Amino acid sequence: MNQLTIVVAPDESGGFAVTVPDLPGCVTHGDTLGTAIDNARQAITLYLDGETAASLNAAGVRSEIITTILDAVPA
């Protein structure tokens, strides 16, 4: 199983901004850290939903990324 790195940073407007460096344009936000992480899971799922290896490669995404593990991140 592969992992994706998420980058969580405090947002100037409050809450937390999340980016997924391996998935261009995959960004989200949450009012709390837990919400931001949950939203990241959903954003990643939506990003990858319906994609094929060819379309992900064309977008610059490594084709071996097929799932997400965020369990190591505190909620």
C-alpha positions in Angstrom: 0.0 0.0 0.0 1.3 3.4 -0.9 1.1 6.6 1.2 0.5 10.2 0.3 2.1 13.1 2.2 -0.2 15.9 3.2 1.0 19.3 4.2 -1.1 21.0 6.9 -0.4 24.6 7.8 -2.3 27.2 9.9 -4.4 29.4 7.6 -4.3 33.2 8.0 -8.1 33.3 8.1 -8.2 30.6 10.8 -8.2 26.9 10.7 -5.8 24.8 8.7 -5.0 24.7 5.0 -4.0 21.3 3.5 -2.2 20.5 0.3 -1.3 17.1 -1.2 2.1 17.6 -3.0 1.8 14.4 -5.1 -1.7 15.4 -6.5 -1.4 18.8 -8.3 -4.3 21.1 -7.3 -5.5 18.8 -4.5 -6.1 21.3 -1.7 -8.6 21.6 1.2 -9.2 23.4 4.5 -10.7 22.7 7.9 -11.6 24.8 10.9 -9.8 22.2 13.2 -6.9 19.9 12.6 -9.1 16.9 12.7 -11.6 18.4 10.2 -8.7 19.4 7.9 -7.4 15.8 7.9 -10.9 14.4 7.3 -11.3 16.9 4.5 -7.9 15.8 3.0 -9.1 12.2 3.0 -12.2 13.2 1.1 -10.3 15.5 -1.3 -7.9 12.7 -2.1 -10.7 10.2 -2.7 -12.5 12.6 -5.0 -9.3 13.4 -6.8 -8.5 9.8 -7.5 -12.1 8.7 -8.1 -12.6 7.8 -11.8 -9.0 8.5 -12.7 -7.0 6.0 -14.7 -3.2 5.4 -14.6 -2.9 7.1 -18.0 -4.8 10.2 -16.9 -2.9 10.4 -13.6 0.4 10.1 -15.5 -0.7 12.8 -17.9 -1.3 15.1 -14.8 2.1 14.2 -13.4 0.8 12.0 -10.7 2.7 8.8 -10.0 0.5 5.9 -11.2 1.4 3.7 -8.3 -0.5 5.9 -5.9 -3.7 4.0 -5.4 -4.7 4.6 -1.8 -4.2 6.9 1.1 -3.0 6.2 4.7 -3.3 9.1 7.1 -3.5 7.1 10.3 -0.1 8.5 11.6 -1.5 12.0 11.7 -3.1 13.0 15.0 -6.8 13.8 14.7 
